[in-house]
Amino acid sequence: MLIIKKKWEFNEIYTEHQRIIGKFFIVLYQENKIDRDFSLGIVVSKKVGNAVVRNLAKRRIRAFFRENKKNLPLDRKALIITKKAINNASWTEINLDLQKIIKTIASNENLK
């Protein structure tokens, strides 16, 4: 799994993507034309909370993806945007929401 850090990579996904809306996340994804690995970017707005809350949300998301490496679809870039509702979510709820999202991304074969 690769981490998206460059601004141009984020902008590329923002301009041309498909979207999934979950209970705690909005996920923008597209085909990964450069690498044959899954790439992940995480966006947590200041609207979610202070730095402690935002960092906790990012740690939980990264932990989920580390634990589920084998289930990630190859050839995809995903941008995870958190919703404010993540503040009141348990680890189990986050886990279930992200599992549904990953299954949807993996099952969508006809990307542009």
Secondary structure, DSSP 8 states (H G I E B T S, - for coil): -EE---HHHHHHHHHS-EEEE-SSEEEEEEE-SS-SS-EEEEE--TTT-SHHHHHHHHHHHHHHHHHTGGGS-SSEEEEEEE-GGGGG--HHHHHHHHHHHHHHHHH-----
